[in-house]
Amino acid sequence: MSFVADTSAIPASSPDFAAPVHKSHLQPTGSQKFIAEHRSPIIGATVASHVAHHQYLSKVQNITSRRVYGVAGVAWAAAYVGVLSATTIAEAKVHKSSCPVENNKN
């Protein structure tokens, strides 16, 4: 009994079989390298700017509306998730391009 799948009946244009990925697509861009190298300061600056903006809204603009704080909170969360996603993707690409085990897979 063989557990190897017979692929002769699957057409070559089947979406189940992805096209081979070229090594050049895996290389990180210059901006991704910068983001990966400076992840902590970027995240720290994002948090600090959001805290400063919250203080500005509460003290200078004297905004006390819960709705405004709710909208600002959702916007802050979306921006923070975007920054975290960008830094995580950049770090993953830099790690994969510099990992000898990943680079030797064919």
PyMOL commands that set and color helices and strands:
alter all, ss='L'
color gray80, all
select helices_A, chain A and resi 23-26+30-37+39-60+66-98+100-103
alter helices_A, ss='H'
color red, helices_A
deselect
rebuild
show_as cartoon
